């Protein structure tokens, strides 16, 4: 997506994206509970959302922390059963919504790696 639609209100200084392998267990542990970091993966890319209260245990998006939330984001769903990596069954409109979320995250959060063994790029 181009244009200012997804630009953050205040500029964010981001590190260059990394492709460090992140295991499923490492991703799962980054669930924002206690002192844990909070990571959300989209299409196999792992974003560090630590510090955003929305992903903390009391936050609206905590269900995504520690998971690849591609399918749920495409569906605009916060149902735990929708939080899964496989997004290929989404319809075209939902795939567009997922692409928008990916752009949104890319402009706000550091990409710290890729889910090890992910096939949902």
Secondary structure as UniProt FT lines:
FT   HELIX           4..6
FT   STRAND          21..22
FT   HELIX           24..29
FT   TURN            34..35
FT   STRAND          38..42
FT   TURN            43..44
FT   STRAND          45..48
FT   TURN            50..51
FT   HELIX           53..55
FT   TURN            57..58
FT   TURN            60..61
FT   HELIX           62..64
FT   TURN            65..66
FT   STRAND          67..68
FT   HELIX           70..75
FT   HELIX           80..82
FT   TURN            88..89
FT   HELIX           92..106
FT   TURN            107..108
FT   STRAND          110..115
FT   TURN            116..117
//
